[in-house]
Amino acid sequence: MIDILIFLLLIVLIATAFSIFIFNDLLYIVIIFGAYSMVMSLIWQQLNSPDLAITEAAIGIGMTVLLVTVVTKVGRRPQ
């Protein structure tokens, strides 16, 4: 059962990684980065590494907040 869950999480992880190239809006890309970090944290948890999962979640949340702040200051569309 856990192997199927990890496999599905890896598929979602690959989908989020490739979906970054589809969007031109920087805010969407930052939101996808947050989802990537959340899925990676769940994968670490399923692999019985709670210390890495907590670290990934904390850094992912911090970077997402920081990047949203930068996108609001710079603008949503690249020049």
C-alpha positions, 0 to 999 in steps of 0.5 A: 500500500505504501509503495503505491502511495509513494509512486503516486506522490512521485507522479505528482512530484514530476507533474509539478516539476514539469508544470512550471514550464507551462505557466508564464505567471510568476505567482502560479509558478510560486504556488506550484513550487509550494505544492512541490515542497509539500509533496516532497515533504510527504514523500520524506514522511512516507520514507520514514525520515521525519526530520527531513520532512519537517525541514522540507516543510519549514524551508518550503513554507519560508521560501514560498512566503518570501517568493510571494513577497518578491513577486508582489513587489516585482510583478507577476509577468516576466519582462 
